[in-house]
Amino acid sequence: MKDKIPWGDIADIATSVGAVIGLVSVVITAIGVLFALKQLKVTQNIAQTEFENSIDQQYRQIIQNIPVDILIGKDHIAQGDVRELIFNYLDLCNEQIYLYSKSRISEERWDDWSSGIKLNLQNKAFLSVWDEVRDGASLTYLEDFLAGRF
């Protein structure tokens, strides 16, 4: 005659199996949540990079239309359309600084942008347009940047 397993033992085994299944479910759920958080971070990084790249594209659209002689410092006088382009560049700089002040720009990208702004504003043509528009234009973030407040 076979030994029968008492119902109490069967109940204990069932409870243990249920607990293991519950624990496995919790672990799988936790892994799923961690994966979702990782994906969210990746998506945020992609969106951040695309946003910063769109600002870079605006910069390229402006700079490519400024004559090389102005960019390399051979010509110091910005007139007409070139003057307007340099003003648009200054306005873009102001926007970049504003975005950085609101933590919308990564530190790495800001390092690139801020060094470029400093370099371009050493150019005499850029500096002359800045001197001309400084008081009349609303470029307060750029003014603060040049005063060393960023």
C-alpha positions in Angstrom: 0.0 0.0 0.0 1.3 3.4 -0.9 1.8 6.1 1.6 -0.5 9.0 1.2 0.8 12.6 1.5 -1.2 14.4 4.2 -3.3 17.3 3.1 -1.4 19.6 5.4 1.8 18.8 3.6 0.2 19.4 0.2 -1.2 22.7 1.4 2.3 23.7 2.6 3.9 22.8 -0.7 1.2 24.7 -2.6 1.7 27.8 -0.4 5.5 27.6 -0.9 5.0 27.2 -4.7 2.7 30.2 -4.7 5.2 32.3 -2.7 8.0 31.4 -5.2 5.7 32.3 -8.1 4.8 35.6 -6.4 8.5 36.3 -5.8 9.4 35.6 -9.4 6.5 37.8 -10.5 7.8 40.7 -8.4 11.4 40.2 -9.7 10.1 40.1 -13.4 8.0 43.3 -12.7 11.0 45.0 -11.2 13.1 44.1 -14.2 10.4 45.4 -16.5 10.2 48.7 -14.6 14.0 49.1 -14.7 14.0 48.4 -18.5 11.2 50.9 -19.0 13.2 53.5 -17.0 16.3 52.8 -19.1 14.2 53.2 -22.3 12.8 56.5 -21.0 16.3 57.8 -20.3 17.4 56.8 -23.8 14.4 58.5 -25.4 15.1 61.7 -23.3 18.7 61.7 -24.4 17.7 61.3 -28.1 15.2 64.2 -27.8 17.9 66.3 -26.0 20.4 65.6 -28.7 17.9 66.4 -31.5 17.0 69.6 -29.8 20.6 70.7 -29.4 21.3 69.7 -33.0 18.5 71.9 -34.2 20.1 74.9 -32.5 23.5 73.9 -34.1 21.7 73.8 -37.5 20.5 77.4 -37.0 24.1 78.4 -36.3 25.3 76.7 -39.5 22.6 78.4 -41.5 23.7 81.8 -40.3 27.5 81.3 -40.4 27.5 79.8 -43.9 26.2 83.1 -45.3 28.8 85.3 -43.6 31.8 86.0 -46.0 35.0 84.1 -45.2 36.9 87.3 -45.0 34.7 88.5 -42.1 35.0 85.1 -40.4 38.8 85.0 -40.6 39.2 88.6 -39.6 40.5 90.0 -42.9 37.4 92.3 -43.3 36.4 94.2 -40.1 33.4 96.0 -41.5 30.0 94.3 -41.5 27.5 96.1 -43.7 24.0 95.3 -45.1 23.1 91.7 -45.1 26.3 90.7 -43.3 25.4 93.0 -40.5 22.0 91.5 -40.3 23.5 88.0 -40.2 25.8 88.9 -37.4 22.9 90.4 -35.5 21.0 87.1 -36.0 24.0 85.3 -34.7 24.1 87.5 -31.6 20.4 86.8 -31.1 21.0 83.0 -31.5 23.8 83.3 -28.9 21.4 85.0 -26.5 18.9 82.2 -27.0 21.6 79.6 -26.4 22.6 81.2 -23.2 19.0 81.5 -22.1 18.5 77.8 -22.8 21.6 76.9 -20.8 20.4 79.1 -17.9 17.2 77.0 -17.9 19.1 73.7 -17.9 17.8 72.8 -21.4 21.4 72.3 -22.7 23.8 69.6 -21.7 27.1 70.7 -20.1 29.1 69.2 -22.9 27.2 71.1 -25.6 27.4 74.3 -23.5 31.2 74.0 -23.3 31.3 73.9 -27.1 28.8 76.7 -27.6 30.3 79.0 -24.9 33.8 78.7 -26.3 32.5 79.4 -29.8 30.6 82.5 -28.6 33.8 83.8 -26.9 35.9 83.1 -30.0 33.4 84.7 -32.4 33.0 87.8 -30.3 36.8 88.4 -30.5 36.2 89.0 -34.2 36.2 92.7 -34.9 33.2 92.6 -37.3 31.1 90.7 -34.7 32.3 93.0 -32.0 31.4 96.1 -33.9 27.9 94.9 -34.5 27.6 93.9 -30.8 28.8 97.4 -29.8 26.2 98.9 -32.2 23.2 96.9 -31.0 24.1 96.3 -27.3 22.0 99.2 -25.9 19.0 98.9 -28.2 18.6 95.2 -28.6 17.2 92.9 -25.9 20.1 90.6 -25.6 20.4 90.5 -21.8 21.6 86.9 -21.5 24.4 87.6 -24.0 25.3 90.7 -22.0 25.4 88.7 -18.8 27.5 86.1 -20.5 30.1 88.6 -21.7 30.2 90.1 -18.2 31.2 86.7 -16.9 27.9 85.8 -15.2 27.7 82.4 -16.9 
